[in-house]
Amino acid sequence: MQPTDRYIRFDWAIKRLLRQKANFGVLEGFLTVLLEEEVKIVELLESESNQLTADDKFNRVDIKAKNSKGEIIIVEVQNTRELYYLERILYGAAKAITEHISLGERYYEVKKIYSISILYFDIGKGNDYLYHGQNTFVGVHTGDQLEISTKEKGAIVHKLPAEIFPEYFLIRVNEFNKSAVTPLEEWIEYLKTGCIRSDTKAPGLEEARKKLIYYNMSQAEQRAYDEHLSAIMIQNDVLDGAKLEGRMEGREEGREEKQIEIARNFKKMGLSVEIIIKGTGLSAEEIEKL
């Protein structure tokens, strides 16, 4: 009997399976848990990054959804490090804003954007697995938050800039190292490990247990999925190797610089070239150039 407790990783599922309307409930459940309000997917984002070939790109913006207030949510999955990632999500949010207001429309029609990034790489320093950022304007001297006067439904109301400007969520999947208790933690656990509890009640995960079973895929799909995982592992190994080599090269360069500094001081002290060679390991030619 085939085991049925192996689930497809989210980064693969969001590209292949969750783009089918019948499976939208999985991702909608995740977004509902994260944002603590009901979210519905309204369309798929088609771009050059949504390729389904052997040369599949790892980095992509895939799905667009809306919350109960009609605000736009864009979801991105990222497997590999990108030096200008923050600049890219800023561009993505700005693009979503401009795409949803027609020429000649009032600025009142601008939609608020939520940018959600699911990151399977180390973006930098930080101890948490979930970061949330939004725009605030704080008094330099008073410390109070600025409220903006704006017209809404025929009346003048006050709003905080954070109610209008984009919000960003960065989910650092690999930094999650705790027992899942809340629905959100159960989701993060699945994002990291691919494991889903048999008794889960978290929105979206119950549906995922039925629809994201590895052994429900055809043999061709299983092969493609396994190749995807292998490619990610190789990619991570290459990156880790490059980091290690960089550290080793850095240490080696540091040692060499130190030896040169010592040799320079020896020369100032009037020691012979032979003694300096023995003391530093540098060649006579290198010492003569100092």
Secondary structure, DSSP 8 states (H G I E B T S, - for coil): ------B--HHHHHHHTTTSGGGHHHHHHHHHHHHTS-EEEEEE---TT---STT--S-EEEEEEEETT--EEEEEEE-S--TTHHHHHHHHHHHHHHHTS-TT--GGG---EEEEEEE-S--SS-S-SEEEEE---B-TTT--B--EEEEETTEEEEE-GGGTS-EEEEEEGGG--S---SHHHHHHHHHHH----TT--STTHHHHHHH-BGGGS-HHHHHHHHHHHHHHHHHHHHHHHHHHHHHHHHHHHHHHHHHHHHHHHHHHTT--HHHHHHHH---HHHHHT-
